Amino acid sequence: MMGLGKRISYGLRCFFSILLRGEIPQNIALEMVKTPSVVAATAHTAEPRAEEKPLEPFDRAIQMLALLQRDGRLIDFLTEDVAPYPDAQLGAAVRSVHESSRQVLERYVKLEPVIASDEDQPVTLEAGFDPASIKVIGNVTGKPPLRGLLRHRGWRATQVNLPSLPLGSGRSIVAPAEVEIL
């Protein structure tokens, strides 16, 4: 069975890949198809009730986007053409979106740094480090241990507490259209 850390890593990679490119990374999709425990686990699950839709791979990613939109208006902000706005007005909008989106993350996803050290400080990567967790950049030569400066601590999800998903077609809705009746 796949470990929790690997599932979380895959989940986050899938979330951001779907968010940015609209697809699940091919290497993860292939591994999920080849993993016997995943096939065995799905073979022994009960058929969903008629009113329940089985979870699609993107359901939870859409849900996270919906939460960021609902509470932080993040999707509205990211899809808006901000070029015509003066920097002062844009800065004021960013503060609001930032604070609300940060609260969504704090409420639903517990994060911790991959490397708990200050950025721009020396670090040593020992043999066997996880390349999914640590991206080595710069003049990479030789074998571990590798010494360098920490440029970004990275983030790992340690806990995800998303609310229950809605039934029916609502799972694909990031934000419903709003119609005011006059």
N, C-alpha and C positions, 0 to 999 in steps of 0.2 A: 504494500500500500504506500502511496506517495505521502511523504512527511508534510506536516503542517507548514513549515517554512517554505517548502517548495511550492505548495498549493497557493500560499499567500503571494509569493513572488510571481508565479504564473498568473494569478488573478490580477495583480496590479499591472503586469506587463500587458495582459489582454485588455484591461480597462483603458489604458492610455493608448494602446495601438488602435482600438476601436474608436476612441475619441478622436485621435489625430488622423488615422488613415482609413477608418471604416472597416477594418478586418482584423481577425485574430492572427498573431504571428504563425507562420507556416510550421516552424519547428515545434511549437507547443501543440498545434492541432495534430501534427503527425504523431507526437509522443502520446497524446491522449487516446488516439485511435489504437496505437500499439500496446498500451498499458493493459495487461490482463486484469488487474484489479479494478480498473475503471469499467472494462467490459463486463466482468463478473458482477460488479456492484449494480450496474444498470440492468443486467439480465434478471436479477432477483428482486427488483423493485416492483411494487404493485402497480397496476394500471391506474393512472390518475382518474379521479372521479370526472364525470361528464362536464361539470361546471369548472373544473380546474384545467388550466393550460399547463403542459409540462414546461419546466424552466428551459428557456433558450440560453445559449451561451452569452448573449448580450443583455439579458434582462437586468442583472444587477448593475452593469455599467450604465445602462439607461436610467436606472433608479438613482444612482449616485449623481448623474447629470441633472435629473429632475430635482433632487434635493438642493443642489448648488444653485439651480435656477430659482426654485421656490423661495429660498431664504436669502440668497445673495444676488439674484439676477445676473449670475455669471454668464449664462449663454447670451442673454440680451447684450451684455457689455462686449463679449468677444465677437459677436456678429455685427456690431455697430461699426460704421465707418467713423472713426474718431478724428480723422484728418481735419475736418472743418472747425473743431472745437479748440479754443485757446488752452494752453497748458494749465492755467490756473483752474479752469472749469473741469478739465480732464482729471487733474489731481484730486479735486474734491470728490469726483465720482469714484475714482480708484479707491479712496479711503473707505467709502461705504461698502463697495463690492468686496474689498479685501477683508474687512472686519466680519461681514456676514458670512463669507465663504470660509474663513478661518473657523468660525463658530460651528459651521456644518461639519467640517473635518473633526473638530474636537468632540462633537457630539456622537458621530457615527464611526469614526476610524481612529484608533489609537496608533500613533506613529512613534518610532524611535529611530535615532541615527544608526546607520549601518556601522560606522566607525565613530565611537564616542570620544572624539578628540577635537581640538580647535582647528578650524581651517587655517591653511598656510603654515602649519606646524609639521615637523618631520614625522613620518610613519614608516614602519617596516612591514612588508607583506611577506609572510612566511610561505613556504612551500605548501601547496594544497589549498590556498585561498579560493573562495568561490567566485569565479568570473562573472556569474550572474549578479553578484552583490557588489563587486568591486571592478570598476572599469579602469584599466591601466592606460594612461595617456603619456604623451611626450616621447622621450628617447628611450624606448623600451628595448633593452638588450640583456642578454644573459638569462640566468635562471634564478628563481627565488633562493634566498631572501632578496627582495627588491626594496630599495630605499628611495623615498621620494617625499614630496610635500602633499599634504591633503588639500585638495582644491575644493572638494565638496564632500560633506559627511555622508551623503546618501540618506535614503529613508526606507524603512521597512515597517510594514503594517504588523502590529502585534495582536490586534483585535479589531474585528469589524462587527458592528451592531446595527445593521440596517433593519428598518421596520419591515413588516410583512408586505409582500407584493400584492397589488390589487388583482382581482380575478378579471378575466376577459382581455379585451384589446387595450386596456389602459396601460399595460406594461410597456408599450412602445411609445407612450406619450411623455416627452420631456417636460412640456408645459402646454396645458390646454389653451386653445384660442379663447379669447374673452370677447363677448358680444354684449354691448350695453343696449338694452331695449329702451327706446325713447317714447 
